[in-house]
Amino acid sequence: MKEKREEWAKKLWEKAREGWTARTDDLKYRANVSRPALKEEISKIESEKGVCIIEFGCGDGTETLELANYLNEKNITGEIIAYDPQSQLLEKTKNENKKIGKIQIRFETGDFEKFKEQITPSDILFSIYVLNDVADAQEYLLQTKELLKKGGKAIFQFVHPAFVEAMIKKKVAKLESSLSDIQTMTVQYPILEKQNYFYLPVFNRKEQTYKSLLEEIGFEIESIKELIPLQNSHSRKEVPIFYTSQKNIYFPEMNQIPSTMQITAHKK
Ligand SMILES: C[S@@+](CC[C@H](N)C(=O)[O-])C[C@H]1O[C@@H](n2cnc3c(N)ncnc32)[C@H](O)[C@@H]1O
């Protein structure tokens, strides 16, 4: 079943890559809603010796570069090692190793086991919209644990289960009945983009499942935040237009419910 789910997600991503790397309006959501919450967590880092941060599932590297710029503005020295199994996303955005101020960025792709051998466990790891993209969350969290030192902190952001439920109600998410052991669905990317719309795989789990998995695996949860666009943005103009271009429906009320969940936890 796990292999079947992974294969299905891989096929959807092959079709989605073009749209994903051409996103523009989604970046407004990131800038106003998810990125400030991540930066707030990262700003708590003690940085006298220089930081080493791992991004586990960096996609096309957009958030990696944003975070590197932020650390640079704060005059922090260090390294971000960003890994994603899909090398094609990085090829499309032409993101490769580079230095931004005093922050060295290293992108890695390919087999996880090989990646793991090349790195030293880190104090900080972040994971943005990956937990809802992995067919096997337990395996992903076990790997996360391997990438961290004892006491190391992980910050996970992922699509809020309540938002997924709302998308199902709006009929923007199509449940995959053949993959029914966890709530698995094809979801039209809900933010209106100038480019064509595209579909992503979503493996939705209950809020409690994420918490229990983390605790069973050996993490201690420090905080949980629910990000609601209308609470997190400064003005209505900054909130995204949640929309399905296929049916020409516009959902402003989606800005009033939590769309991202952020869990910060450390390895015990
Ligand atoms: C929705 S994208 C988010 C990408 C990026 N973090 C961002 O926010 O722009 C999900 C990413 O998770 C990656 N991914 C899927 N399975 C993974 C795994 N087992 N380990 C690490 N990354 C994975 C995918 O390749 C994809 O790039």
The ligand as a Tripos MOL2 file, in Angstrom:
@<TRIPOS>MOLECULE
LIG
   27    29     1     0     0
SMALL
NO_CHARGES

@<TRIPOS>ATOM
      1 C1          4.4750   20.7890   -1.1650 C.3       1 LIG1
      2 S1          6.1600   20.6010   -1.4950 S.3       1 LIG1
      3 C2          6.9120   21.8210   -0.4260 C.3       1 LIG1
      4 C3          8.2950   22.1930   -0.8470 C.3       1 LIG1
      5 C4          8.9540   23.2810    0.0060 C.3       1 LIG1
      6 N1          9.1680   22.8300    1.3550 N.3       1 LIG1
      7 C5          8.1430   24.5400    0.0000 C.2       1 LIG1
      8 O1          7.4540   24.7990    0.9740 O.co2     1 LIG1
      9 O2          8.1980   25.2750   -0.9920 O.co2     1 LIG1
     10 C6          6.5280   19.0710   -0.6920 C.3       1 LIG1
     11 C7          7.9460   18.5960   -0.8820 C.3       1 LIG1
     12 O3          8.1890   17.4550   -0.0630 O.3       1 LIG1
     13 C8          9.1120   16.6420   -0.7310 C.3       1 LIG1
     14 N2          9.1270   15.2940   -0.1610 N.ar      1 LIG1
     15 C9          8.2650   14.2810   -0.4240 C.ar      1 LIG1
     16 N3          8.6230   13.1740    0.2630 N.ar      1 LIG1
     17 C10         9.7250   13.5080    0.9660 C.ar      1 LIG1
     18 C11        10.5650   12.7860    1.8640 C.ar      1 LIG1
     19 N4         10.3410   11.5050    2.1670 N.pl3     1 LIG1
     20 N5         11.6280   13.4180    2.3950 N.ar      1 LIG1
     21 C12        11.8580   14.7180    2.1180 C.ar      1 LIG1
     22 N6         11.1010   15.4470    1.2670 N.ar      1 LIG1
     23 C13        10.0510   14.8520    0.7040 C.ar      1 LIG1
     24 C14         8.6130   16.7040   -2.1610 C.3       1 LIG1
     25 O4          9.5800   16.2390   -3.0670 O.3       1 LIG1
     26 C15         8.2570   18.1650   -2.3180 C.3       1 LIG1
     27 O5          9.3060   18.9100   -2.8090 O.3       1 LIG1
@<TRIPOS>BOND
     1     1     2 1
     2     2     3 1
     3     2    10 1
     4     3     4 1
     5     4     5 1
     6     5     6 1
     7     5     7 1
     8     7     8 2
     9     7     9 1
    10    10    11 1
    11    11    12 1
    12    11    26 1
    13    12    13 1
    14    13    14 1
    15    13    24 1
    16    14    15 ar
    17    14    23 ar
    18    15    16 ar
    19    16    17 ar
    20    17    18 ar
    21    17    23 ar
    22    18    19 1
    23    18    20 ar
    24    20    21 ar
    25    21    22 ar
    26    22    23 ar
    27    24    25 1
    28    24    26 1
    29    26    27 1
@<TRIPOS>SUBSTRUCTURE
     1 LIG1         1 GROUP 0 **** ****
